[in-house]
Amino acid sequence: MSKLSFPLRIHEDERVRAKRLAEALGVSESRLYAELIHEGLLIREQILYMTHLREIAASTSKDDALGILTNTADTQPISTDVSE
């Protein structure tokens, strides 16, 4: 994957905070921004996915959901699937 240069415009006080945090973590400021962007994208993608699942759940009746469950295999859960 290639890396591109991208000018980032942020408030000076946020930049000071980022520099301080990067130094405390022992990473470059650029690396810190890259990791924050990556983590932020993952979070936003998860939120979007959960919103989609809620929309599906809102339009699915209880009977439809139970109908799907009747088509599943009739096996006991494995030990790692059950909390004790």
C-alpha positions as CSV (number, residue, x, y, z in Angstrom):
1,M,0.0,0.0,0.0
2,S,1.4,3.3,-1.0
3,K,1.5,6.3,1.3
4,L,0.4,9.7,0.2
5,S,1.2,13.1,1.6
6,F,-1.9,14.9,3.0
7,P,-1.8,18.4,4.6
8,L,-3.7,18.3,7.8
9,R,-5.2,21.5,9.2
10,I,-5.9,21.4,12.9
11,H,-6.0,23.9,15.6
12,E,-2.7,24.8,17.2
13,D,-3.8,23.7,20.7
14,E,-4.7,20.2,19.3
15,R,-1.4,20.0,17.6
16,V,0.4,20.8,20.9
17,R,-1.6,18.0,22.5
18,A,-0.8,15.6,19.7
19,K,2.9,16.4,19.9
20,R,2.9,15.8,23.6
21,L,1.0,12.5,23.3
22,A,3.2,11.3,20.5
23,E,6.3,12.0,22.6
24,A,4.8,10.2,25.6
25,L,3.9,7.2,23.5
26,G,7.3,7.2,21.8
27,V,6.0,7.5,18.3
28,S,6.3,10.2,15.7
29,E,3.6,12.8,15.3
30,S,2.8,11.5,11.8
31,R,2.5,7.9,13.1
32,L,0.1,9.1,15.9
33,Y,-2.1,10.8,13.3
34,A,-2.1,7.8,11.1
35,E,-3.1,5.5,14.0
36,L,-5.8,7.9,15.1
37,I,-7.2,8.1,11.6
38,H,-7.1,4.3,11.2
39,E,-8.8,3.7,14.6
40,G,-11.4,6.5,13.9
41,L,-12.3,4.9,10.5
42,L,-12.7,1.5,12.1
43,I,-15.0,3.0,14.8
44,R,-17.1,4.8,12.2
45,E,-17.4,1.7,10.0
46,Q,-18.6,-0.3,13.0
47,I,-21.2,2.4,13.9
48,L,-22.4,2.3,10.3
49,Y,-22.6,-1.5,10.4
50,M,-24.5,-1.5,13.7
51,T,-26.9,1.1,12.3
52,H,-27.6,-1.2,9.3
53,L,-28.2,-4.2,11.7
54,R,-30.6,-2.2,13.7
55,E,-32.5,-1.2,10.5
56,I,-32.7,-4.9,9.6
57,A,-33.9,-5.8,13.1
58,A,-36.5,-3.1,13.0
59,S,-38.0,-4.5,9.8
60,T,-37.8,-8.2,10.9
61,S,-40.7,-9.7,12.7
62,K,-40.3,-12.1,15.7
63,D,-41.8,-14.9,13.6
64,D,-39.4,-14.3,10.8
65,A,-36.4,-14.4,13.2
66,L,-37.7,-17.6,14.8
67,G,-38.2,-19.1,11.4
68,I,-34.6,-18.6,10.6
69,L,-33.6,-20.3,13.8
70,T,-35.6,-23.4,13.0
71,N,-33.3,-23.9,9.9
72,T,-30.1,-24.0,12.0
73,A,-28.4,-27.2,13.0
74,D,-29.6,-28.9,16.1
75,T,-26.3,-29.3,17.9
76,Q,-25.1,-28.3,21.3
77,P,-22.8,-25.3,21.6
78,I,-19.1,-25.9,21.9
79,S,-17.5,-25.1,25.3
80,T,-16.1,-21.8,24.1
81,D,-19.5,-20.5,23.1
82,V,-21.0,-20.9,26.6
83,S,-20.1,-18.7,29.5
84,E,-19.9,-20.3,32.9
